[in-house]
Amino acid sequence: MSEPISPTATAQLGVLRQEIDRIDAEMHTLLIERSQIIDRLITVKSTQASGSAFRPGREAAMMRAIAARHHGSLPLDTAEGIWRVIIATFTFLQAPFSVHADVSSGDGPMRDSARFHFGFTVPYLPHPGAAAVIAAVAASAGDVGIFRPDSGTSSGPWWEALTGPGTPKIIARLPFIERRDHPAATPIFVVSKPLADAAVRETVLVAAHVERWRRSAQTQLAPLGAEVIGSAGLRDGLSVLIAMPGTTGLDVLQETLARATGGRADLTEVGSHADRFRLPDAATRPDPALAPTA
Ligand SMILES: O=C(O)C(=O)C[C@]1(C(=O)O)C=C[C@@H](O)C=C1
């Protein structure tokens, strides 16, 4: 049995618990106040008409701001997780949606990512591959789909399903704040019906049909900041998925690819997302001066 604490310590504990109760009540009041702002935002944004309330560029900026101002013994994982639940819940309140997940590489990591980034209020629906996820999102009003960027390229170029007008597009890459030991570290692309004016275009994703490929092409793409992140064979050539800065024009990519491969290159944009943002390892650990010792 633990020793009874002294009357002085009991009194101090009472005062500290009053402080905790005050802070909890203030946080709760602020969350209720936040929900009232969202009620007003729904009218301004006309979310119901567009189908999805998700604004990935705004969310990326908010998550970066949280990481920038974070300090003290509270783990960043906790602060990030709390705000992911707050933002996802308010997104859901504006327009309910489900998360369709590709579980072909295992359900556990995808479920962890879905729960971390979108909370527990949002329904989670597993699918056998990226193509099935994209089809489910295409058939929905405002759902999102998640899969790994390297999802089953051996089973074909899934990004081809994103090339038509009105087809789903990549709208985010998660986690917004990448770091070692992230609690939901699996890199995922988020797809939704096109967000029109709401998409963030720091990184643009392009599907390229080329007649042939040369290994040196990757080197020639590098100065553009462009990178091949997927490739799959087609009957008459190759389909490659390229990530490049939104400031680089499609015409420049086309010229470079044509020169690098010595053949034609047909390009179609299949989405965009906020720039990847990685925290240095030291920034993610709680303040060592405050960390409990063994
Ligand atoms: O800023 C918006 O457009 C919102 O809908 C608000 C909010 C939030 O809760 O902060 C919710 C969903 C969006 O993805 C981004 C932010």
The ligand as an ORCA input file, in Angstrom:
! r2SCAN-3c Opt
* xyz 0 1
  O     -11.478     26.053    -42.696
  C     -12.396     25.349    -43.148
  O     -12.762     25.424    -44.345
  C     -13.088     24.383    -42.294
  O     -13.968     23.699    -42.753
  C     -12.684     24.244    -40.870
  C     -11.770     23.040    -40.633
  C     -11.450     23.057    -39.098
  O     -12.141     22.370    -38.349
  O     -10.575     23.840    -38.714
  C     -12.456     21.767    -40.996
  C     -12.253     21.146    -42.216
  C     -11.275     21.614    -43.188
  O     -10.604     20.560    -43.799
  C     -10.328     22.602    -42.637
  C     -10.526     23.197    -41.429
*
